[in-house]
Structures are given as structure tokens and as C-alpha cells.
Amino acid sequence: MKVLFSNSDNLIVYCHDFYTKELELSNRNTLATYFKSIFQKLKDYYRIQLSGYYDIILYHDFNYGAVIEITKEENDYYDIYTNTIDMKIRIEKECHFLYELEDPFEIDSQLLQDSQLYLYHGNLYLALKEKIDYIELGRLLEHSSLIYQNTEEILKGGKLVEC
């Protein structure tokens, strides 16, 4: 799990597949339990105390896992509850994770052949077709940047490159 802070009211939590195996996106009870455990880990490991009302957007991918954007909403009503969390969860179901490649020659040739490569605005993006193991995913992440927002533009407007 990796946490990025843009400021005190905005967090992005990257959860690899290891943390999202049991997550059922259609079951409210498992979602509530899942976010309770995420908030507890943020408190225990990162010393982040959350309280109030949060908008949460969950982006899920079969390979990577999930990216969770947590944004605190300023509201006087929620300020009186210092030890409770209320949240509105939105799940992006039509999201595809892409990997913006720094140098395509650093990527395993077999992985390139088993994936789709797109050229969009002078950048190369890799779209995985099938599940890869943790070691291959780690190697890919070493030489790329994860893109999870607005990827439909790249997939529709990008040029498919043959390897």
C-alpha cells in the first residue's frame, strides 16, 4: 500500500491486488469493512487520523488492484463529530489502467507482445490484456507510470502500435 498526500484533505491510496483480493464491489457490507480496514491502516501505519465526511472514488483493475482517491468535504455539520467518518463511495466500473512507458526497450518483449501498445500525444501507453504475476507487474511499474484516470481518451484516440 502506498499513500500520496496532495494536502491534508486529499489522499490517494494505491492498493495492490494483495489488498483487494476479497473485495466485492457490489456488496455494501464488504465495502464498509474494507474501508474500515483501510482507515485503520492509515491511522496505525501512517499516523493519519481521519474524521468527518469524505468523497471516495475507487478505481479497480484486475491486475493492479485499486487506486482510492479520498477527499474531505468541508461541512460544519461533520466538524462536530471528531471521531466518526461518513463517506460517499463512487466506484469507477469502466476504468482501464494503463502504464505510461518511460522506455519501451526496458519492458520484457514477451509482455509487450501479450499487451496492447498505444501512441497518444507522443507518449507510449501499455494496456495489459491478461493477468500477470507480481514480479512482472513490479518490473513494469519500475519503468512506467500508472495511469488510471481518463484512460478512455487514450484508448479511443491513441494509435495502436504493433510490436
C-alpha positions as CSV (number, residue, x, y, z in Angstrom):
1,M,0.0,0.0,0.0
2,K,1.3,3.4,-0.9
3,V,-0.2,6.8,0.1
4,L,0.3,10.1,-1.6
5,F,-0.8,13.4,0.1
6,S,-1.6,16.3,-2.1
7,N,-2.7,18.2,1.1
8,S,-4.2,17.4,4.4
9,D,-7.7,16.9,2.9
10,N,-6.7,14.9,-0.2
11,L,-5.2,11.4,-0.2
12,I,-4.5,8.9,-2.9
13,V,-4.1,5.3,-1.7
14,Y,-2.6,2.7,-4.1
15,C,-3.6,-0.8,-3.1
16,H,-2.0,-3.7,-4.9
17,D,-4.1,-6.7,-5.8
18,F,-2.9,-8.3,-2.5
19,Y,-5.1,-5.8,-0.6
20,T,-8.1,-6.1,-2.8
21,K,-8.5,-9.9,-3.3
22,E,-11.5,-10.3,-1.1
23,L,-13.1,-7.0,-2.2
24,E,-16.6,-7.5,-3.7
25,L,-17.5,-4.2,-5.3
26,S,-21.3,-5.0,-5.4
27,N,-21.6,-5.9,-1.7
28,R,-22.0,-2.8,0.6
29,N,-21.1,-4.8,3.7
30,T,-17.7,-5.9,2.4
31,L,-17.1,-2.3,1.1
32,A,-17.7,-0.9,4.5
33,T,-15.5,-3.4,6.2
34,Y,-12.8,-2.8,3.5
35,F,-12.7,0.9,4.0
36,K,-12.8,0.5,7.8
37,S,-9.6,-1.6,7.5
38,I,-8.0,1.0,5.1
39,F,-8.8,3.8,7.5
40,Q,-7.3,1.7,10.4
41,K,-4.1,1.1,8.4
42,L,-3.8,4.8,7.6
43,K,-4.1,5.5,11.3
44,D,-1.8,2.8,12.5
45,Y,1.0,2.9,9.9
46,Y,0.9,6.4,8.6
47,R,-0.4,8.2,11.7
48,I,-3.3,9.8,9.7
49,Q,-6.4,10.4,11.8
50,L,-9.5,10.8,9.6
51,S,-12.8,12.1,10.7
52,G,-15.7,13.9,9.1
53,Y,-17.2,13.4,5.6
54,Y,-15.3,12.1,2.7
55,D,-15.9,11.6,-1.0
56,I,-14.2,8.4,-2.1
57,I,-13.6,7.3,-5.7
58,L,-12.4,3.8,-6.2
59,Y,-10.7,2.8,-9.4
60,H,-10.3,-1.0,-9.7
61,D,-8.2,-3.1,-12.1
62,F,-7.9,-6.9,-12.3
63,N,-4.1,-6.7,-12.5
64,Y,-3.0,-3.8,-10.3
65,G,-5.7,-3.7,-7.6
66,A,-7.2,-0.4,-6.7
67,V,-6.5,3.3,-6.5
68,I,-8.6,5.1,-4.0
69,E,-9.0,8.9,-4.0
70,I,-10.1,10.3,-0.7
71,T,-11.2,13.9,-0.5
72,K,-12.5,15.5,2.7
73,E,-15.6,17.7,2.3
74,E,-15.7,20.8,4.4
75,N,-19.0,20.9,6.2
76,D,-19.8,22.4,9.6
77,Y,-22.2,19.6,10.4
78,Y,-19.4,17.0,10.2
79,D,-16.9,19.0,12.3
80,I,-18.8,18.2,15.5
81,Y,-18.2,14.5,15.0
82,T,-14.5,14.3,15.7
83,N,-14.2,10.5,16.0
84,T,-16.5,9.4,13.2
85,I,-16.2,9.0,9.5
86,D,-19.0,9.3,6.9
87,M,-18.4,8.7,3.3
88,K,-19.9,8.6,-0.2
89,I,-18.2,5.9,-2.3
90,R,-18.2,6.0,-6.1
91,I,-16.8,3.1,-8.0
92,E,-15.5,3.7,-11.5
93,K,-16.5,0.5,-13.2
94,E,-15.5,1.4,-16.7
95,C,-11.9,2.1,-15.9
96,H,-8.8,0.7,-17.5
97,F,-5.4,1.0,-16.0
98,L,-2.6,2.0,-18.4
99,Y,1.1,2.2,-17.9
100,E,2.9,5.2,-19.5
101,L,6.2,3.8,-20.6
102,E,9.4,5.7,-20.0
103,D,11.5,3.5,-22.3
104,P,9.7,0.6,-24.1
105,F,13.1,-1.2,-24.5
106,E,13.2,-1.7,-20.7
107,I,10.0,-3.8,-20.8
108,D,10.1,-7.6,-21.4
109,S,9.5,-8.3,-25.0
110,Q,7.0,-11.1,-24.2
111,L,5.0,-8.7,-22.1
112,L,4.9,-6.2,-25.0
113,Q,3.7,-8.9,-27.4
114,D,1.0,-10.0,-24.9
115,S,-0.3,-6.5,-24.4
116,Q,-1.5,-3.6,-26.5
117,L,0.7,-0.5,-27.0
118,Y,-0.9,2.9,-27.8
119,L,0.8,6.0,-29.0
120,Y,-1.0,9.1,-27.8
121,H,0.4,12.7,-27.9
122,G,3.9,11.4,-28.2
123,N,3.7,9.0,-25.3
124,L,3.5,5.2,-25.3
125,Y,0.9,3.5,-23.1
126,L,0.7,-0.2,-22.4
127,A,-2.7,-1.9,-21.8
128,L,-2.5,-5.3,-20.3
129,K,-4.8,-7.9,-21.9
130,E,-4.4,-10.6,-19.2
131,K,-3.4,-11.1,-15.6
132,I,0.4,-11.0,-15.0
133,D,2.2,-12.1,-11.8
134,Y,3.5,-9.8,-9.1
135,I,7.1,-9.9,-10.3
136,E,6.2,-8.9,-13.9
137,L,3.9,-6.1,-12.5
138,G,6.7,-4.9,-10.3
139,R,9.1,-4.8,-13.2
140,L,6.6,-2.9,-15.3
141,L,5.9,-0.4,-12.5
142,E,9.7,0.3,-12.3
143,H,9.8,1.5,-15.8
144,S,6.4,3.2,-16.2
145,S,3.8,5.4,-14.5
146,L,0.4,4.2,-13.6
147,I,-2.5,6.0,-15.4
148,Y,-5.9,5.3,-14.1
149,Q,-8.0,8.5,-14.9
150,N,-9.4,9.4,-18.3
151,T,-7.8,6.4,-20.0
152,E,-10.7,6.1,-22.4
153,E,-9.3,9.1,-24.3
154,I,-6.0,7.3,-24.8
155,L,-7.7,4.0,-25.8
156,K,-10.1,5.7,-28.3
157,G,-7.8,8.5,-29.6
158,G,-4.5,6.7,-29.5
159,K,-2.9,4.8,-32.3
160,L,-2.4,1.1,-31.8
161,V,1.3,0.2,-32.3
162,E,2.3,-3.2,-33.4
163,C,5.3,-4.8,-31.7
